[in-house]
Structures are given as C-alpha cells and as structure tokens.
Amino acid sequence: MQTALRSLESEKQKLGETHTTDRFSLELELDRLKRDLARSDDELQRAREEVKEREKTKRERDATVDKLVRIHS
C-alpha cells in the first residue's frame, strides 16, 4: 500500500513539474508574440504614414501639372 502511495505521490510531483515547465514555456511564447505584434503594429503605422506622404506628394505633383497645363493652354 505504501509503495502505491509513494508511486502516486511521485507521479503527482512529475505532473506538477511538467505543468510548471509548460506554463513557463507558454508565458515565454506569449511574451514573444506580444513583442512581434507590437513590432508589426509599428511597421504598419510607418507604412501608413509613408503611403499618406506619397499620396500628398502625388496630389501636389498633379496640382502643379494642372497649373502648368492651364498656363500653356
């Protein structure tokens, strides 16, 4: 009976250690994913700003072309 109890206690301890290790691994993975998401958000924001700036430049260029066409017409 004592052997069976010791065996159960040993299994319980192993499961606890496995659970702790798994939890730690998942927390590390979650932290990595959060950093990746933050970096992706930053990259997306920069890309949006670049597109906005390019659109502004294009509008200014189009306005200049329109002005030149009107002058030469």
Secondary structure, 3 states (H helix, E strand, C coil): CHHHHHHHHHHHHHHHHHHHHHHHHHHHHHHHHHHHHHHHHHHHHHHHHHHHHHHHHHHHHHHHHHHHHHHHC
